Structure formats: structure tokens, C-alpha cells
């Protein structure tokens, strides 16, 4: 079975922090983006694929296909999972994807979100989803870059 080396929530998905700090820190060799709108948008998928370094596999999937891919990935895969929000992770967990830890790296302000911790924002629904994920026994923390200390989400709820 493949090893999940990072499960991260970041509404930007692929960007400099993921491609430099986290990719190097985790030794990941396969990025799996699980996001319904992104999976359905060929243009966005092509743009994202250009941001991924050579030698790193990229899969972009909806929830159903993402769950199957994650449960059946080759043993030598070191997977980095990226989603835009916590709901995708809750759905993956409910579909049998085993996750030990999820980190929040970037959740920006929008009309439905309010400040959760420093520059991380979350809506009431997202906060409730955090609780449900934690209730499944999954550790959640805010961890922007590897060099910074992680902050437990459980203590913020």
C-alpha cells in the first residue's frame, strides 16, 4: 500500500510552498488533488500540471475516483493529497481512505469565512467538518510551512 506523506488543505492547491518546502520535506513522488470542480475543468488541470516538477506524478480526481486511487495506489508511491477544504477529506475518510493526520496550510478569507487562527479562516460548516474529522480519530493541525510549529485544531474548536 502507498504511503500518504502529507494530507493538506490549501485553497490554492499547487503553489510555491507545496512545490518547494513540502515536496522536499516529505519526499513525496505523487501529488493527488481531490477536488470536484478542478477534476471537471480541463484547462485548470493543464495549468496545474505545468506547475508540477518533472519526476513527480500528478493525479486530479473527484471524490469517488480519488478514494479509489488512494486505496489502490502502488506501494512505492509517497502521496501528497491536496484539497481546497475539509469536506473532501471527510468524504474520503467515509469512503475508507485511512488518514492519520491532516494539516491546514491555507484557507483564505471569503464571504462565508471568519478568522479561525491567525491568517486561517473557516466557515461554521468547515469548523463542524473539522470536528467530524477529529471525531474519526484523525489528527488535524495548522502547519503552514515545515519549519514552523504545528498548532492543533482540536484545541481551537
C-alpha positions as CSV (number, residue, x, y, z in Angstrom):
1,X,0.0,0.0,0.0
2,X,1.2,3.5,-0.8
3,X,2.2,5.8,2.0
4,X,0.4,9.1,2.5
5,X,3.2,11.5,3.4
6,X,1.1,14.7,3.6
7,X,-2.6,15.5,3.6
8,X,-3.0,19.2,3.2
9,X,-5.9,21.7,2.9
10,X,-5.0,24.7,0.9
11,X,-7.5,26.6,-1.3
12,X,-4.6,27.4,-3.7
13,X,-3.8,23.7,-4.2
14,X,-0.4,23.9,-6.0
15,X,1.9,26.8,-5.3
16,X,5.4,27.6,-4.2
17,X,5.2,26.3,-0.6
18,X,3.8,23.0,-1.8
19,X,6.3,22.6,-4.6
20,X,9.4,23.6,-2.7
21,X,9.1,23.2,1.1
22,X,6.5,20.4,1.4
23,X,7.6,18.3,-1.5
24,X,11.2,18.4,-0.3
25,X,10.3,17.9,3.3
26,X,8.1,14.8,2.7
27,X,9.9,13.2,-0.2
28,X,6.6,12.9,-2.0
29,X,6.6,11.5,-5.5
30,X,2.8,11.6,-6.3
31,X,0.5,14.5,-5.8
32,X,-3.2,13.7,-5.7
33,X,-5.6,16.6,-5.9
34,X,-9.1,15.7,-4.8
35,X,-11.5,18.4,-5.8
36,X,-14.7,18.1,-7.8
37,X,-14.5,21.4,-9.8
38,X,-10.8,21.0,-10.6
39,X,-11.3,17.5,-11.8
40,X,-14.0,18.6,-14.2
41,X,-12.0,21.6,-15.6
42,X,-9.5,20.5,-18.3
43,X,-8.0,24.0,-18.6
44,X,-7.3,24.2,-14.9
45,X,-5.9,20.7,-14.9
46,X,-3.5,21.6,-17.7
47,X,-2.3,24.7,-15.8
48,X,-1.7,22.7,-12.6
49,X,0.2,20.0,-14.4
50,X,2.7,22.6,-15.7
51,X,3.5,23.6,-12.1
52,X,4.5,20.1,-11.0
53,X,8.2,19.3,-11.3
54,X,9.4,16.5,-13.6
55,X,9.5,13.1,-11.9
56,X,6.5,13.8,-9.7
57,X,3.3,12.1,-10.7
58,X,0.1,14.1,-10.6
59,X,-3.5,12.8,-10.4
60,X,-6.5,15.1,-10.2
61,X,-9.7,13.4,-9.2
62,X,-13.2,13.8,-7.9
63,X,-14.1,12.2,-4.6
64,X,-15.1,8.8,-5.9
65,X,-12.1,8.4,-8.2
66,X,-9.8,9.9,-5.6
67,X,-10.9,7.5,-2.9
68,X,-10.3,4.5,-5.3
69,X,-6.9,5.9,-6.4
70,X,-5.7,6.4,-2.8
71,X,-6.8,3.0,-1.6
72,X,-5.2,1.2,-4.6
73,X,-2.0,3.3,-5.3
74,X,1.2,1.4,-5.9
75,X,3.3,0.6,-2.8
76,X,6.2,2.7,-3.9
77,X,4.0,5.9,-4.0
78,X,4.7,8.6,-1.4
79,X,1.5,10.5,-1.8
80,X,0.8,14.2,-1.1
81,X,-3.0,14.8,-1.0
82,X,-4.2,18.3,-1.6
83,X,-7.8,19.6,-1.2
84,X,-9.3,23.1,-1.1
85,X,-11.3,22.4,2.0
86,X,-12.0,19.9,4.8
87,X,-15.2,18.4,3.3
88,X,-13.2,16.4,0.7
89,X,-11.2,14.8,3.5
90,X,-14.3,13.9,5.5
91,X,-15.8,12.2,2.3
92,X,-12.5,10.4,1.7
93,X,-12.5,9.1,5.3
94,X,-16.1,8.0,5.0
95,X,-15.1,6.1,1.8
96,X,-12.5,4.2,3.6
97,X,-9.3,6.2,3.0
98,X,-7.1,5.8,6.1
99,X,-5.7,9.1,7.2
100,X,-3.7,9.7,10.3
101,X,-3.1,13.5,10.0
102,X,-4.4,16.4,8.0
103,X,-2.8,19.8,8.0
104,X,-4.4,23.1,7.2
105,X,-2.0,25.2,5.2
106,X,-4.1,27.9,3.5
107,X,-7.8,28.8,3.9
108,X,-8.2,32.4,2.9
109,X,-11.0,34.8,3.8
110,X,-14.2,34.8,1.8
111,X,-17.8,36.0,2.4
112,X,-18.6,32.7,4.3
113,X,-15.5,32.5,6.4
114,X,-14.3,34.3,9.5
115,X,-10.9,34.2,11.3
116,X,-10.1,30.8,12.8
117,X,-6.4,31.2,13.6
118,X,-4.0,34.0,12.5
119,X,-4.4,34.1,8.7
120,X,-6.5,30.9,8.5
121,X,-10.3,31.4,8.0
122,X,-13.1,28.9,8.2
123,X,-16.9,28.9,7.9
124,X,-19.2,27.5,10.5
125,X,-19.7,24.4,8.3
126,X,-15.9,24.0,7.9
127,X,-15.4,24.2,11.6
128,X,-18.1,21.5,12.1
129,X,-16.3,19.4,9.4
130,X,-13.0,19.8,11.4
131,X,-14.9,18.4,14.4
132,X,-16.2,15.4,12.5
133,X,-12.7,14.6,11.1
134,X,-11.2,14.8,14.6
135,X,-14.1,12.5,15.8
136,X,-12.9,10.0,13.3
137,X,-9.6,9.9,15.1
138,X,-7.7,11.9,12.6
139,X,-5.2,14.5,14.0
140,X,-5.7,18.0,12.5
141,X,-3.3,20.9,12.8
142,X,-2.5,24.2,11.2
143,X,1.0,23.9,9.7
144,X,1.8,26.5,7.1
145,X,5.5,25.5,6.3
146,X,7.6,22.6,7.7
147,X,9.9,24.9,9.6
148,X,7.1,26.3,11.7
149,X,5.5,24.7,14.7
150,X,2.1,23.0,14.1
151,X,-0.9,24.1,16.1
152,X,-3.6,21.6,17.0
153,X,-7.0,22.3,15.5
154,X,-8.7,20.3,18.3
155,X,-7.6,23.0,20.8
156,X,-9.1,25.7,18.7
157,X,-12.6,24.2,18.2
